[in-house]
């Protein structure tokens, strides 16, 4: 059973923070204490100087396109394989089964696609050079077929918990970690660096930043992907990242409109319901999206959620004209591209069939149709809806023009393709890696240290045991977090050993401390709670390291020291090790309250 009391606690805290900050241009409470207004080169919604789309020319382009070519521009599909023209046999078979073609290049040509979305599971993102070659091959296919319009290549590179591209690309802390640091300048720098690396690989749309305000500890899909629970702080960091990505030539995509931060169902597997009133939505969920629009965000992604206070029809927001057109377009004044969340997700497929969903999304006001489960069916359905008169061709033209304007704004009509040289000059260079480490150093939050156990005296080479949950490492990191943490502690002078949980309690004796890593601890009894209790019972001091959700300490026995890292990539583990050994001072502050344990903005003062 979800803890509704905890959810109400966070909702009340978020509402109080919002009320305190009402009318402020920049956040001044909670985690935004170091942030400053970041408007020195605020982007015009039509793009930066020199990249303003020639709308008349683009309209002429739309006018000369066939209906099939126009409809194709609306779709952003997956494609299997590491190469545009020479996929591995298994990937060619996947393409054949799903689309009736063998290669990604054939897929682009047959359906006149507007974009391709990259996934690790589709084998698109093996390495930066390979990605650049794939991107160049796909662009060649687009520019030599159909209307000869360049593709908008995209991916989910949020950083932190969601990253499709790993080492040697630079991996930054995720949104909640940046929320803990509270620096708009760092958030903007992270996005600008990340955007420059994506652009070097030919990816010109990132499905980031997450603009959801996480006010529900039981939220199974947003959590640390959000900057926090204070809507004003989230709004400021969202705007900073929009400017960072787009300053690097990559279209930012604020998501998931109208807000996915207070749900208890994952829209990948079910249809969540948002219970906020209209007033609560305006106070808590709207500010980050309004900030994104004001910052000139290129695209906004819809959520597959039902929001009765905004539309009582029971339709998910992606298919809701009152939400997409009435609120996003008319209330917020958004003129950019509206992209659906992936159409293969259960949340958008429960009420209507796969033939109706793309048509209804367009009728609602969406422009890009992301990853339909059956592209041939979806493409036929939209064509048929236009031919029957259900969808006016003028309506299709509106979306195509917005998409072409975005492509023009991001320089895609310039003809340059990514190359090995562009990758080598930008991706994973030392300056970027150093920036990731510097930014991560400000995110680690020391939650408890009653006996001043940390920092450890690394000069005395203390023996440390590291154990706990080892979640699957984010893409391209160097190993399980317990192993990485032990390695980094050892490099700083400690004698640290990583052991599996089944051996930890028996091996604890003789160690200065046991560090136990936790990951999304559920409420009630469970193996992680048992492990922590057994370690505390040994009498050896226990240091809790919450690898993802900072809510873990409230669900576990109190420990001698407690830290939150918000993610478990290499940069975050290095930062935690430095805090634990005194090589760096803890500077992070909780961007969400931990009900029953810590308030919003909590974080212990720096220690010597």
Secondary structure, DSSP 8 states (H G I E B T S, - for coil): ---HHHHHHHHHHHHHHHHHHTT-SS--SGGGTT-----TT---TT-STT----HHHHHHHHHHS-HHHHHHHTEEE---SSSSS---HHHHHHHHHHHS-SSHHHHHHHHT-SEEEE-TTTT--S-HHHHHHHHHHHHHHHHTSTT----EEEE-EEETTEES--TTS-----HHHHHHHT-HHHHHHHHHHHHHHHHHTT--EE---B------TT-SSSGGGSS-S-HHHHHHHHHHHHHHHHHTT-EEEEEEET--TT-SS-TTTS-EE----HHHIIIIIHHHHHHHHHTT-SEEEE--EE-TTT-TT---GGG-HIIIIIIIIIIS---SEEE-S-TTSGGGTSSS-HHHHHHHHHHHT--BEE--SSHHHHHHHHHHHHHHTSS-HHHHHHHHHHHHHHHHHTTGGG-----HHHHHHHTT-HHHHHHHHHHHHTT-EEEE-TT---S--GGGT-EEEEEE------TT-SS-HHHHHHHHHHHTT-EEEE--HHHHHHH-TT-SEEEEEE-S--SSS-HHHHHHHHHHHTSS-EEEEESS-GGGGGGS---SEEEE-S--SHHHHHHHHHHHHTSS------SS-BTTTB-TT-------
